[in-house]
Structure formats: structure tokens, C-alpha cells
């Protein structure tokens, strides 16, 4: 799995959903208002780093520091240049990016988070980009693998909603940014949204994946699913850098794919996450992926967890990861795996993050 990944194309998909404003749903910002700028601030930290002035301050967190710090250290050391795509953030990042002119999705509880036309357009765009990138690099006789990362406050809730709507029993398995995932609140929102959309009683044969994504999803999901479908067609290796949200992307792509393409899809894709997600006692990513695989009668995709550990770090904000306060985001787990696959030691990444956090504190 390690060959060539140090030269990967990294794509960070930013999006917004009004689901993030529901009190008690997310810790990706201590307040609903602060979560409006989370994606912009994380993208700026990823690209600019802790030393450069950033137009949008990182939102206050209940504990810890943004995982964008981990991602920045990796892309800087490996000399990667992430492509940032804004699919509808309340606040646009002040770094080079592609902005698609969209608005945040409505709260999933409305059952009309996005229009079906928007979902179809994002799916088609993801497929066009995926095919075009493969063709471009094939002409150069070198196709780098793809790393898909996300930053969507409220996105684990829309992930659970899409998974449930597609027929995957995801309740109690989905992680989240809170110390203990808000399983009860998420389940209530999902039930409300699917009922409002008339999808609560749909059987497996009646599931329309575009309708489900439009009813209760977020804009990141269809664009990422479109890229994944294009990658499966060309057998292009993809690392889905994240946890539950990337499981929902995988499920959406499987639901959209023709049956012969599905085995190629799970063969082309792997999930890469942090140990804090993989070992979280109040969620279960491995079981979630197995249920996704069972739903579409395919083998589960490979799933890798980084060995990154912050227990020896000086920074209290990094030690908070070990206490469960921060777990994943901005591709941190997948990028930490790229660090390891390039032959570097996880302890070296932890030390580099410790130094970066000290510079971040000094810059405030």
C-alpha cells in the first residue's frame, strides 16, 4: 500500500451544513457561531501553517487543537500541495481554492438539505474531475494516487443520516467531534429528516441514493462519491482520509455504482484514519464498514489507522487527543499514514506537531 503515496494528490473538500448549528451536535467549534468559520480557519492553517498570519482565527474548542495542525506538518514535510475546494462554507477560506458558489446545506432534520439538481451536478463534476485527472497523468505516464480529505462541521451527523437512508444500520457506530458522540441527538435528527422526506419506511429496493443525499446529506458527499466512482472505473488508488464521513461517501458511491463496478470500487479505495477514531469505545468504524460492505454484497475496503500518539508531547492541547477530545479531521489520519508510508516514524510526527503547536501558541 505504501508505494507512491508520498507523491499523492491531496484534495481537501470543505462544506457547510446548518446541522452544525444544532446545540450539542458538534465540538468543531465551541459555539454554533464559531463553527461557521471552522472550515475556513482549518484550510488556512493547513496551507499557511502556525507561523503565518491567518485571516480567520481558529474557533475555540472545548479542548485540544485543530487536526489541521497535523495535516499541515505532513504536507509541509512531504512537500505536498493540497487542492482546496469550497463547496459551500458560511465563510470562504482566504487561501487559494476553488469555490463552487454554493451555499451550506440546510439542516438534515428538514428532509430537504439540498436540491436534487445540486446533488446530481456535484456527482457529475466529481466524475469529470476524476476522469480528467487520470487522463492528464496517464499522458505523462505517471498517475499519483488520490487522497480525499474533508472538513464539514456537523458532517458525522449527515454521514449517519445518509448511511441510514441508504439502508445501513449506522446508529451507535458513527464517531463525532464530541468527547462522547451524541448518538441520541443524531438518531433523533436522522429520524426527523428521513420522515420529513418520506424516506423513513423505504425498503432497500426503493432507495434512491440521489434523493437520500439531497434530503439529509451535505455537499461534500456527492462530489467525493463522484471522484470515487471515476477512480473505480480507472482502477485509480484512493485513500479516503477520515472516519465515519468517508464511510458515508463510500456507501453513496456503492449505491450509485452498477453492480459490476462495486467490487472494483472497494478494491480501489481504502480508508485511512487516526487511532483515536479506530479505538474509540463509543463508536465502531470497522463494524460500520462491514455493514456497508454487507449492504452491497462486497468485501469491506481496507482500513488503516495511523500509529500517531501524543502521550509524550509537551503540549496539553495535543495530550487532549489522548483523552478523546479531538480525533480526526482535515485528512489528519490519512496524511499521518502518508508520513509513515514514506518511511518516517510516528514519534517524529508527534515531535514535529509539538513544535508546531508551540509556534501556534506563540503567534496568538
N, C-alpha and C positions, 0 to 999 in steps of 0.2 A: 504493500500500500504506500510505502514511503517514496518510491521513485518519482522524481519530477515535481513533487508537491512544493518544493521550495521556490518554484517559479510560477506558482498558481496565479490565476486571475481571481482577484478578490472583489466581490460585488456586495456592497452594503445597501440594503433596501430599508429606507426609512418610511414610516407611515404613521398616521394618527387615527384614532377611533375615539368617539365620545364615551365609549365604555370605560376609558381610563379615568373619567370624571366621577364615576360611581364611588361614593365614600367606602373605604375599606377594601377596595378591589386590588390595589397595586401599591408597591413601595418604590416604584421607579420615579421618585419624587415624593416628598413628604406630604404634599397637598395636591388637590386636583389642578389648581392653577399652575403650580410649579411643573407638573407633568406635561404641560403644554410645550415646554421648551426642552424636554429631556432629549428627544431625538436630535435636535439641532445642536445642543451642547455636546452630546456624545460624539457626533460626527466631527465637530470642531476639535475635540480632544484627540480623536483618532488621527486626524490629519495634521494638526498643528502641534500636538504634544503639550506637556505640562509647563514648558518654559515660555511659550509664545502667548502674547495677549490674545484672548478669545472673546469675541463679541458677546456671546451668551454664557453666563455663568452656569456651572453645573448646579442643577437643582439640589436643595438639601435632601439628604436621605435619612431615614431612621437610624441607620448605621452604615459603616463601610464607605466605599468609594466606587465610582462607576467602573464596570468591567471594560469600558473603552480604554482605560489606562493599560490593562494587559494587552489589548489588541494593538495599541499604539507601539508599545515596546517591541512586539513581534514584527510588525510591518516595518518599523524603522531598522531593526537588526537584519531582517531578511531582504531589505530594500524592495519591498512590495509597494505598489501604488494602487490603493483601493479605488474603485469606481463607486461613487456615492449617488444614489438615485432617491429623490424625494417624491413619494407617491401621494402626498397629501398630509403634510405636517402642519400643525397650527402655526409654527414658527419655522421659517426656512433657515437652513444652516448657512453661515457666512463663510463657506469654503467652496471650491469648485465642485459642482454637482450637476446632475441632470434633474430638472424639475418638470414634472409632467402636468402641472397646472391643475391638480386635483385637490379636493377638499378632504378633510378627515371623514371617515365613515361615521354614520350615526351609531348610537349605542345599539348593541346587538339585541337588547331587550325589545326594541321597536319592531323587530322582524323585517326591517327594511333598511339595513345598514348601508347598502349601495344599490344602485340600479343594475339590472342585469346587463344592460348595454356597456356599463363601465367594466364589469367583470369580463365580459367577452372581449372587450378591447384590450384589457391588460393581459389576458391569456394569449391573444394573438400577438401582442407586442413581445411578450416573453419568448414565444416560439420564434418570431422573426429574429430577435437578437441572438438567441441561442444558435440558430442555423447560420446566421451571418458570421458570427464569431468563429464557429467551427470552419466555415469555408475559408475565411481570411487566413487562419493559421494553417490550414491544410495546404494552401497555396504556398506558404512559407515552410512547409514540411515540418512544422513543429506546433502541436496543439497543446497548450498548457492546460492542466486540469482547472476546474472551476470550483471556487469556494463561495457559497451563498451565505451571507450573514444578514441579520435583521436588527432593527431597533424599533419596536412598536409597543409603547406603553399600553397596557391593557390587552396585549396580544395573546397571553396564555388563556384568557377568557374567551376571546374569539376563536382560538385554536380548539378549546373544548367544545364550543358551540358547533363549529364546522365538523369536527370529528363525530359528535353525537348525531348531527343532522345527516351525516353520511352513513350512519349505521354502526359506528364503533362505540362500544361501551367504554367511554373515557372517564366517567365520573370517578373521582378519588385518585386518579392516576396522573393527572396533569400537575406539573410544578407551577411555581409562581415566584414573584419577587418578594413576597412577604415571608417572614420567618417561618410561619406555618401557612401553607396555601389556604385560601378562603374557599374551601370546597363547597360549603353550604351556599354561600352567596353566589358562586359561579353557577352551581346547579340551578338555583332559582332564576338567575338571569337567562340561562340557556333554555330552560323550560318555557319561560315567558316569551322569549324571542321566537322559538320554534312554533309555539302555539299561535302567536300573532301572525306568523307567516303561513299558517295552515300546514305545517310540516311535522307536527308532533306525532301524528299517527301514521306517517308514511312508512310503508314496508320497504325492504331492500330493493325490490323490483321497481318501486315507484320513485326512487331517489333521483332527483335531477341535480347534479353537482353544481351547475351554474346557479340554479335557484337557491341552493343551500348557501353558497358563498355570498350571494347577493343579500340574502336575508340576514345572516348573522356573522359574516366574516369581516376581514379588513383588507385593504388594497394590496398589502404585501403578498398575500397568499396566492392570488391568481397570477401575478407576474412571475413569482418564483416557480409556481407549478408549470407555467408555460415554458420557462427555461429548462425545467427538469424534463418535460416531455421532449423538447428538442434534443436534449443531451442523450436521452434514451434512444432516440432514432439514430443518432450518430455514434452510439456507444462511447460517449464523452464522459470521463470520470467527473463526478460531482461530489463535493463534501458539503453536506447541509450542516452549517456551523450553528448549532443551537440545540435546544431540547424539545419540549412539547410543541412549540410553534412550528418547528421543522417537521415533526411527525404529522401535523395537520397539512402542511404543504405536500408531503409525500402521499397522504391519503387523498387529497384533492386531485393530484396528478394521476393516481391509480384509478380513481373514479372516472376520470376523463379519458383515460387511455383505452384503446381497443385491447381485447383480451390477449392477443399475441404479443403486444408491446409490454405488458405488465412485468413478465419475468426479466426482460431487458432493462426495465426501469429500475427495479430493485437491485439488479446486478451493477448498474452504472452508478447508483447512489449509495452513499454511506452517511451516517450521522456522526458528527464529532461534537462532543460536549465536555463539560467540566466534571471532575469527580464530585463536586458539590451537588450537581444535579443527579449524577448517576447513583450516588449513595444516599440521596435524600430519603429519610424514613417515611415522609408523609406524601410521597409520590412514587411512581414506578415507571420509568421511561422504557425499560426493557419489556415489561408486560404490555405497555401501550403499543409498542412497535409490533409485538407478537399479535395483538388483536387487530391491528391494521393489516398485517400480513394475512391473518386468517380470514378477514372480511373479503379480500380479493383473491384468496387461494394462491398466494405466492409465498416464497421463502422470505423471512424477515431480512431487511437490509443489514449490512454490517454496522455496528455501532461502537465507536471508540470513545474512551474517556481519557483526558489528559491526566498525567500524574502530578500536575502542578499543585503545590501545597504551600500555604503561607504561615504555617505554625511557627517557623523560625524567624519570621520577619519582625523588624522593629516597629513598624507602623501599626498602631491599633486599628486603623481603617482596613488594612489588609488582613489582620487577625480576625476581623469580623466575618470574613468569608468562612473561616473555620467554625464559626459559631452559627452559621446558617443564614446570616443576614443578607448576603449577596451571593448569587450562584452562577449567573450566566448573562450574556447579552453582548451585542455588537460583535458577535462571532468569536468571543474570547476563548471558548473551549476549542473550537476548530483551529483557530490561529495558534493556540498553545500547542496543539498537536503538530502543526507545521514546524514549530520550533523544535519539537522532539524528533520529528522525522528528518530534520536537517542535520541530526547528529548532536544537537545541543542538549544539555542536561536540564531537567525541570528546576533543579536548585538554582541554576544560573538565571533562569527566567524570574524566579521568585526574588532573587537578589536585585535584578535589574528593575523589577516593579517596585521594590522597596526604595531604591534610589529615585525612581520617577515620582513616587508619592511624596518623598521629601521635597523634591523640586516643585511639585504641585502646591504643597502647603506653603513653601517659601514665596510662591508667586501670588498668593492671595492677598 
